[in-house]
Amino acid sequence: ALQGEHHDEPGTPTPPPPDDAYFSAFTPPTVEAGKSFLCDVWAYSLEQRPAMQEMASEGGRKLETGKNGPLPLRPGDEVVITLALPRKHFRFVPDLENNERGGG
């Protein structure tokens, strides 16, 4: 059989139907250049979304910075996530403290 195909064999239990899974990424609201940060990715059902948002935001310390879905998944399915950081989503924030001292 080709990869991704499913053929029921006699006596084999039928797999459960897939559930719709949604994904959200949470990061700190700002990230310093050259510093590391954590990007939490959550998978959830629509019914779980409010509880997930409360837990994932860590009391407002993290913001939802991306979401996607639905993706039909069955228990045990593997998901690969690729983190892309396009330059257009970043902005330079001048260091006002140093600029004030330098221009004083």
C-alpha positions, 0 to 999 in steps of 0.5 A: 500500500502507498504511504497514507493509504488505509486499508481495513483488514478483516478483524482490524478495528476501524480507526476513529474518525478524525477530530478537528484540531486547531493550533495557536502559538504564544510568544512574549509581546516583545523580544530583544534582539540577540536574546532567546525566547520561548514560542509555545504551540498548543493544539486544541478543539474549539471547545477547549479554546477558552481554557487553552487561551487562559493557560497559554497566555500565562496571565498576560505575559504571552500573546497569541501570535498565530493560529491555524486550523482546523486540521483533521487529526486522530489520536497518535497522529504526528504533527511537524511544526515549522517556525518562520520569522519573516522580517516584515513582522519585526520592527526596530524599537530605538533604545530611548534611554541611550538616545536621551543620554546621547542627545542630552 
